[in-house]
Amino acid sequence: MLELRPTCEHCNKPLPPNSLEAMICSYECTFCKHCVENVIENVCPNCGGGFCQRPIRPSVNHRGNNYLGNDPASTTVKHRAVDIEKHRAFAKSIKNINPKDR
């Protein structure tokens, strides 16, 4: 089950469970859309993978207790600002490769 981390790992922008700005990689590294597109250029600084929009967990129990009230979002902040220069060097050779082919 997704943790639904509460903030962008780079800029620490709040990303509540219903945020359309939350982006995740396959390891759930969580960044805001602005940072993914403009700072890290769709290259996860932790694994090199790409990002997609984080799904939104229902806030209402529509069926089977599968909702935020039963499975709340994480409150653990993982703020690890990216070293931009190191990231550019890391991402340089892979950022133009489609994430599915990395």
C-alpha positions in Angstrom: 0.0 0.0 0.0 1.3 3.5 -0.9 2.6 5.5 2.0 1.2 8.8 0.6 4.2 10.8 1.9 3.2 14.3 3.1 5.7 16.5 1.4 8.0 17.0 -1.6 11.4 15.5 -0.8 13.2 18.4 -2.4 11.3 21.6 -1.6 9.2 20.3 1.3 6.0 21.5 -0.3 3.0 20.0 1.4 1.4 17.2 -0.6 -1.8 16.1 1.1 -3.4 12.8 0.2 -5.7 14.5 -2.4 -2.9 16.5 -4.1 -2.8 16.4 -7.9 0.8 17.8 -7.6 2.3 14.7 -6.0 4.5 12.6 -8.2 6.1 9.3 -7.3 8.7 6.9 -8.7 8.4 3.1 -8.4 10.0 3.3 -5.0 7.6 5.9 -3.8 10.1 8.7 -3.8 7.8 11.7 -3.7 8.3 15.1 -5.3 5.9 17.9 -6.4 5.2 18.3 -10.0 7.2 21.5 -10.2 10.4 19.8 -8.9 9.9 16.8 -11.1 9.5 18.9 -14.3 11.9 21.8 -13.5 14.5 20.7 -11.0 15.1 16.9 -11.4 13.9 16.6 -15.0 11.9 13.4 -14.5 14.9 11.5 -13.2 14.6 10.2 -9.6 17.7 11.3 -7.8 17.5 8.1 -5.7 17.0 5.4 -8.3 17.2 7.0 -11.8 13.6 6.1 -12.7 10.8 8.3 -13.9 7.8 9.6 -12.2 4.0 9.4 -12.5 1.2 11.1 -10.7 0.5 9.6 -7.3 -3.0 8.1 -7.1 -5.5 9.6 -4.7 -6.9 7.3 -2.0 -10.6 7.7 -1.5 -11.5 9.8 1.6 -14.9 8.1 1.9 -15.5 4.4 2.7 -17.2 3.4 -0.6 -16.4 -0.3 -0.2 -14.5 -2.7 2.1 -12.9 -0.1 4.4 -10.4 0.9 1.6 -10.2 4.6 2.4 -8.1 7.2 4.2 -9.9 6.7 7.4 -8.8 3.1 7.6 -5.5 3.5 5.9 -4.2 7.0 6.6 -1.5 8.8 4.8 2.0 8.9 6.3 3.0 11.8 8.5 6.8 11.0 8.2 8.5 13.8 6.3 11.5 12.7 4.1 13.0 16.1 3.2 16.3 15.4 1.4 16.9 18.4 -0.8 18.6 17.4 -4.0 22.1 18.6 -4.7 21.4 20.1 -8.1 24.9 20.0 -9.5 25.4 16.4 -8.5 22.0 15.5 -9.8 22.6 17.1 -13.2 25.8 15.1 -13.5 24.0 11.9 -12.6 20.9 12.5 -14.8 22.9 13.8 -17.9 23.3 10.4 -19.5 19.8 9.1 -18.8 17.3 12.0 -18.8 16.7 11.8 -22.5 15.9 8.0 -22.3 12.3 7.2 -21.9 11.8 6.0 -18.3 10.4 2.7 -19.5 13.8 2.0 -21.3 16.1 3.1 -18.4 
